[in-house]
Amino acid sequence: MTPHDIISKPEKYDLSIETVGTATLQSPMIGMRFTQDSDKVSLCTSAQKIESIVKAGVPLPALEAAGPREKIYHDPHWTRAAIVTCGGLCPGLNNVIKGLVQVLWFDYGVQNIFGIPYGYRGLNPEYGYSPIVLNPEVVDAIQDDGGTILGSSRGQQDETIMVDTLMRLNINVLFCIGGDGTLRGARAIVNEIKKHKQPISVIGIPKTIDNDLNLVDRTFGFETAVLSATGVITSAHNEANGAFNGLGLVKLMGRDSGFIAAYASLATTVVNFCLIPEVPFELEGEHGLLKALENRYSIGKTHAVMVVAEGAGQHLFKDQSNKKDASGNLLNQDIGDFLSEKIEAHFKKIGREVNIKYFDPSYTVRSIPAKGTDAIFCFQLAENAVHAAMAGKTNMVVGSMNNQFTHVPIDYTIKERRKVDPKSPLWHAVLGATRQQDYFSGKRKK
């Protein structure tokens, strides 16, 4: 269920957003242009396609626009909000936490805000964690630090227990910051809340460094990850240049989607091979990776830079792993070590020198604070999450589509992962920058 699927058959999909009740209270926001629930952001950007949909009398596939509502559901004076961060670390987590606290406190007057320690574990009394009281003073400078002041964890908890905890703490607004595993947990919490008929708003804020959530064209932390990765690639290029037939091999994050590898390769333009999960490659043979690397050195090049996403080349492993992490994600084999060993063995076999410099900056990349416009984006996501929550929205994610902030039903964001389209301008640009197809085909000249 991709945007293309929805645009092709918009009548089959319901993109409406759930609410916990009718919003009847006047918003305390002052000097704002309010957004109406009828305001939409079209998934389709083609004028011709929009015209054909309208002519067919079919509703235009669109997401509800994010923004402050004139009428809200939750009374700020009686609102008790909770924030939870789950999954792996990602640049910008503290920025989002700070943004949520500031907008709740200053724009809406909500002064009962709690941080839930260590992900969904913190909603299970079995672990003995206590909520953290949050206010503007507590979060004043946390944006300068990587990670999350609340701590995080992977894995689900019993939604019955978590909802019991929310009810016991009188929480009526819950912000879940995380990726698809976190959002599945949020959906389970919503479904349990419905059984109790409680007006608790659950809002997801998309945190996946791989930028792979469906119907969300940008997630926070991605831009900072690309920026950080480019520095590593530059170092790999320098190392490769410093040795005869040097190879700078960099493994980047990207379990199922190669966006970080693709964008970082474009950002540096020193990469000669970019390998991503969406584009299978062979190791052996006339058109395999080993021969392609040979071809580069054969035309007089004395170095090469190779960037590989962690999920690339998994079909090359004889013993496929069926193990999963605590979040339910399939654990990949280590493609970086694998390629390093195979390349070294191959060049030794053919009697040619190769000097491999292997870089795996995964933990460094994901644990730094958000930078530049990524930090701004974090605050904007937090701001729109608060607007949605106070208006009584629930079971939704605040996203970004076509450069506008939107409300996306959780079910749609976790339906499948967003991937790099091998026929897209993005991948064509990567091929143009690396010229790797010439090496694979053996056509590259000096």
C-alpha positions in Angstrom: 0.0 0.0 0.0 2.2 2.8 -1.3 1.2 6.3 -2.3 1.1 5.1 -5.9 -1.4 2.4 -4.9 -3.6 5.0 -3.2 -3.4 7.4 -6.1 -4.2 4.6 -8.5 -7.4 3.5 -6.6 -8.2 6.3 -4.1 -11.7 5.0 -3.5 -10.3 1.9 -1.7 -8.5 3.8 1.0 -9.8 5.8 4.0 -7.2 8.3 5.2 -9.5 10.0 7.8 -8.2 10.6 11.3 -9.9 9.3 14.5 -10.8 11.5 17.4 -11.6 10.8 21.0 -14.6 13.1 21.0 -16.0 16.3 19.6 -13.8 19.4 20.1 -15.8 22.1 21.8 -13.3 24.2 23.8 -11.8 27.4 22.4 -8.1 27.1 21.8 -5.9 29.3 23.9 -3.6 29.9 20.9 -3.4 33.6 20.0 -2.5 35.2 16.7 -2.5 32.0 14.7 -4.2 31.0 11.4 -6.2 28.0 12.4 -6.3 24.8 10.3 -9.6 23.2 9.4 -10.2 19.4 9.4 -11.3 19.9 5.8 -7.9 21.2 4.8 -6.1 18.5 2.9 -2.6 17.8 1.5 -2.8 15.9 -1.8 -0.7 12.8 -2.3 -0.8 13.4 -6.0 1.4 16.2 -7.4 0.7 15.6 -11.1 -1.8 18.1 -12.5 -2.9 15.7 -15.2 -3.5 12.9 -12.7 -5.5 15.2 -10.4 -7.6 16.3 -13.3 -8.3 12.7 -14.3 -9.3 11.8 -10.7 -11.6 14.8 -10.4 -13.2 14.0 -13.8 -13.8 10.4 -12.6 -15.8 11.8 -9.7 -13.5 10.0 -7.2 -12.3 11.8 -4.0 -8.8 13.1 -4.4 -6.4 11.0 -2.3 -5.2 13.4 0.4 -4.0 13.5 4.0 -5.5 15.7 6.7 -3.4 18.9 7.1 -1.6 19.4 10.4 -1.8 22.6 12.4 -3.6 24.3 15.3 -7.4 23.9 15.5 -9.7 26.7 16.7 -11.6 24.2 18.8 -9.8 21.7 21.0 -11.0 18.7 23.0 -8.7 18.4 26.0 -8.9 21.1 28.6 -5.3 22.4 29.1 -5.9 22.9 32.9 -6.9 19.2 33.3 -4.5 17.7 30.8 -1.8 15.3 31.9 0.6 14.5 29.0 3.2 11.8 28.8 6.1 11.3 26.4 7.8 8.1 25.6 10.8 7.4 23.3 11.3 3.9 21.9 13.7 1.9 19.7 17.2 2.8 18.7 18.7 6.2 19.2 18.4 8.8 16.5 19.5 12.5 16.2 16.8 14.8 17.3 15.1 12.9 20.1 15.9 15.5 22.7 14.8 18.2 20.3 11.4 16.6 19.9 11.0 16.2 23.7 11.9 19.8 24.3 9.5 21.0 21.5 6.6 19.0 23.0 7.2 20.4 26.5 7.5 24.0 25.2 4.4 24.0 23.1 2.3 22.2 25.7 3.5 24.6 28.4 3.7 27.9 26.7 1.1 27.7 23.9 -1.6 25.6 25.7 -0.8 26.1 29.4 -0.4 22.4 30.1 1.7 22.1 33.2 1.4 18.4 34.0 3.9 16.8 31.7 5.7 13.5 32.4 8.5 11.6 30.7 8.2 7.8 30.6 11.6 6.2 31.3 13.1 3.6 28.9 10.4 3.3 26.3 7.3 1.2 26.8 9.0 -0.6 29.7 8.3 2.6 31.7 4.6 1.9 31.4 5.0 -1.5 33.0 5.2 -1.3 36.8 7.1 -4.6 36.8 10.3 -2.6 36.0 9.9 -0.2 38.8 10.5 3.1 36.9 9.1 6.4 38.0 7.7 9.0 35.7 10.0 12.0 35.1 8.4 15.4 35.7 9.1 17.7 32.7 9.0 21.4 32.4 10.7 24.1 30.4 13.6 24.4 32.9 14.3 20.6 32.8 14.5 20.6 29.0 16.2 23.9 28.6 19.4 22.7 27.0 18.8 19.1 26.2 18.9 19.8 22.4 22.6 20.1 22.6 23.0 16.4 23.6 22.5 13.3 21.5 20.3 10.4 22.6 17.2 10.9 24.8 17.0 12.1 28.4 14.2 9.6 28.9 16.1 6.6 27.9 14.8 4.1 25.4 14.3 0.4 24.8 13.2 -2.1 22.2 10.3 -4.5 22.3 6.6 -4.4 23.1 4.9 -4.6 26.5 1.4 -5.9 27.3 -0.9 -3.2 26.1 -3.4 -4.0 28.9 -0.8 -3.2 31.5 0.3 -0.1 29.7 -3.2 1.3 29.5 -3.9 0.5 33.1 -0.8 2.6 33.9 -2.0 5.5 31.8 -5.4 5.4 33.5 -3.8 5.1 37.0 -1.7 8.2 36.2 -4.7 10.0 34.7 -2.8 10.5 31.5 -5.1 11.8 28.7 -2.4 12.6 26.1 0.4 10.2 25.1 3.2 11.0 22.6 5.0 8.0 21.2 8.3 8.9 19.5 9.6 6.0 17.4 9.6 3.9 14.3 7.3 1.2 13.0 7.7 -1.0 16.0 6.9 1.9 18.3 3.9 2.8 16.2 2.6 -0.8 16.3 2.8 -0.5 20.0 0.9 2.8 19.9 -1.8 1.2 17.8 -2.1 -1.6 20.3 -2.5 0.9 23.1 -5.2 2.8 21.1 -7.1 -0.5 20.6 -6.9 -1.3 24.3 -8.0 2.3 25.2 -11.1 1.8 23.1 -12.1 -1.2 25.2 -12.1 1.0 28.2 -13.8 3.9 26.4 -11.3 6.4 27.6 -10.7 9.7 25.9 -6.9 9.3 25.7 -5.2 10.8 22.6 -2.3 8.8 21.3 -0.1 10.6 18.8 3.0 9.1 17.0 6.0 11.2 16.0 8.0 9.3 13.3 11.5 8.5 14.4 13.4 6.3 12.0 16.9 7.2 10.9 16.4 5.1 7.7 13.6 7.5 6.5 11.5 4.5 5.5 8.0 5.1 7.0 5.2 4.8 4.5 3.3 8.0 3.6 5.9 10.1 5.4 8.4 11.6 3.0 10.8 12.8 5.7 11.6 11.6 9.3 13.7 13.5 11.8 17.3 12.5 12.2 17.8 11.5 8.6 19.3 14.7 7.4 21.8 14.8 10.4 22.6 11.1 9.7 23.5 11.9 6.1 25.6 14.9 7.2 27.5 12.7 9.7 27.9 9.9 7.2 29.5 12.2 4.6 32.3 13.0 7.1 33.0 9.3 7.4 33.0 8.8 3.7 35.4 11.6 3.2 37.7 10.0 5.8 37.3 6.7 3.9 38.3 8.4 0.7 41.4 9.9 2.2 42.4 6.6 3.6 41.8 4.8 0.3 43.9 7.5 -1.4 46.7 6.9 1.0 47.4 3.4 0.0 48.0 1.7 -3.4 44.8 0.0 -4.6 43.2 1.3 -1.4 39.5 0.6 -0.8 37.5 2.7 1.7 34.5 0.5 2.6 31.8 2.2 4.6 28.7 0.4 6.1 25.8 2.7 6.8 22.4 2.1 8.4 19.6 1.0 6.2 18.0 -2.3 7.2 15.4 -2.4 4.4 15.8 1.0 2.7 19.0 2.6 1.3 18.1 6.2 1.6 21.1 7.1 3.9 23.6 5.3 1.6 22.1 6.9 -1.5 21.9 10.5 -0.2 25.4 10.3 1.5 26.9 9.1 -1.7 25.4 12.0 -3.6 26.4 14.5 -0.9 30.1 13.5 -1.2 30.4 12.5 -4.9 33.6 10.5 -4.1 31.8 7.2 -3.9 32.4 4.7 -6.7 30.1 1.9 -5.5 26.8 2.4 -3.6 25.0 -0.8 -2.6 21.5 -0.8 -1.2 18.9 -3.4 -0.3 16.5 -2.4 -3.1 19.1 -3.2 -5.9 20.4 -6.8 -5.7 23.9 -7.4 -6.9 26.1 -10.5 -7.5 29.4 -11.0 -5.9 31.0 -13.4 -8.4 31.0 -13.6 -12.1 31.8 -11.4 -15.1 29.3 -8.8 -13.9 29.7 -9.3 -10.2 31.0 -6.8 -7.6 34.5 -8.3 -7.4 35.0 -8.1 -11.1 33.6 -4.5 -11.1 36.2 -3.5 -8.5 38.9 -5.2 -10.6 37.8 -3.2 -13.6 38.2 0.1 -11.7 41.8 -0.7 -10.7 42.5 -2.0 -14.2 42.0 1.3 -15.8 44.6 2.9 -13.7 42.6 4.0 -10.7 44.6 3.4 -7.5 41.7 3.8 -5.0 38.0 3.1 -4.6 35.2 4.1 -2.2 32.3 1.7 -1.5 29.3 2.6 0.5 27.0 -0.3 1.5 23.7 -0.2 3.4 23.4 -2.7 6.2 20.6 -4.6 4.5 22.2 -4.9 1.1 23.4 -8.2 -0.2 21.6 -10.4 2.3 20.9 -12.9 -0.4 24.6 -13.6 -0.6 24.7 -15.4 2.7 24.3 -19.1 2.7 23.0 -19.3 6.2 20.1 -16.9 6.4 19.3 -15.7 9.9 15.7 -16.0 11.2 16.6 -14.2 14.4 14.8 -11.0 15.3 15.6 -8.1 17.6 13.3 -7.1 20.5 11.3 -4.9 18.1 10.6 -7.8 15.8 13.0 -6.7 13.0 14.9 -9.4 11.2 18.5 -9.4 12.2 20.7 -8.9 9.1 24.0 -10.7 8.5 27.0 -8.3 8.7 27.5 -7.3 5.0 30.5 -5.1 5.9 32.6 -7.8 7.3 31.4 -10.2 4.6 32.5 -7.9 1.8 35.8 -7.1 3.4 36.7 -10.8 3.8 35.5 -11.7 0.3 37.3 -8.8 -1.5 40.5 -9.5 0.3 40.4 -13.2 -0.5 39.5 -12.6 -4.1 42.4 -10.2 -4.7 44.8 -12.5 -2.9 43.6 -15.3 -5.2 44.3 -13.3 -8.4 47.6 -12.1 -7.1 46.7 -8.4 -6.9 47.2 -6.0 -4.0 44.3 -4.4 -2.2 44.3 -2.4 1.0 40.9 -2.3 2.7 40.0 0.4 5.2 36.7 -0.6 6.8 34.4 1.9 8.6 31.2 1.2 10.5 30.0 4.5 12.1 26.5 3.3 12.9 26.5 4.1 16.7 28.4 7.4 16.1 25.9 8.6 13.4 22.7 7.8 15.4 23.9 9.2 18.8 24.7 12.7 17.8 22.4 15.7 18.3 20.3 17.0 15.4 21.9 19.7 13.2 20.6 22.7 11.3 17.3 22.4 9.5 16.9 18.9 11.0 16.7 20.5 14.5 14.1 22.9 13.1 12.1 20.0 11.6 12.1 18.3 15.0 10.5 21.3 16.7 7.9 21.6 13.9 6.9 17.9 14.2 6.6 18.4 18.0 4.5 21.5 17.6 2.1 19.8 15.2 1.9 16.7 17.4 0.7 18.9 20.3 -1.9 20.7 18.1 -3.3 17.3 17.0 -3.4 15.9 20.5 -5.1 18.9 22.1 -7.7 18.8 19.3 -8.5 15.2 20.4 -6.9 13.4 17.5 -5.7 9.9 18.1 -4.3 6.8 16.4 -2.3 8.9 14.1 1.2 10.0 13.2 2.4 13.6 12.4 4.1 13.4 9.1 5.5 15.4 6.2 4.3 15.0 2.7 5.1 17.2 -0.3 6.8 19.7 2.1 3.6 20.1 4.2 2.8 18.7 7.7 0.1 16.1 7.7 -1.9 13.7 9.9 -1.5 10.0 8.9 -3.4 7.1 10.3 -1.0 4.8 12.1 -2.2 1.7 10.1 -1.0 3.3 6.9 2.5 4.2 8.2 3.3 0.7 9.3 1.7 -1.2 6.4 5.0 -1.4 4.6 8.4 0.3 4.5 9.2 3.1 2.1 12.0 2.2 -0.3 14.3 3.6 -2.9 12.7 3.1 -6.3 15.5 1.8 -8.6 13.8 3.7 -11.5 13.6 7.0 -9.6 15.6 10.1 -10.3 17.3 9.6 -6.9 18.8 6.3 -7.9 19.6 7.5 -11.4 21.5 10.4 -9.8 23.5 7.9 -7.6 24.4 5.9 -10.7 25.4 9.1 -12.5 27.6 10.2 -9.6 29.3 6.8 -9.0 29.4 5.5 -12.6 29.3 2.1 -11.0 27.3 0.6 -13.8 30.3 1.2 -16.1 32.5 -0.8 -13.7 29.9 -3.6 -13.5 29.7 -3.8 -17.3 33.4 -3.3 -17.9 32.9 -0.3 -20.1 34.5 2.3 -18.0 37.5 4.1 -19.6 40.2 6.2 -17.9 
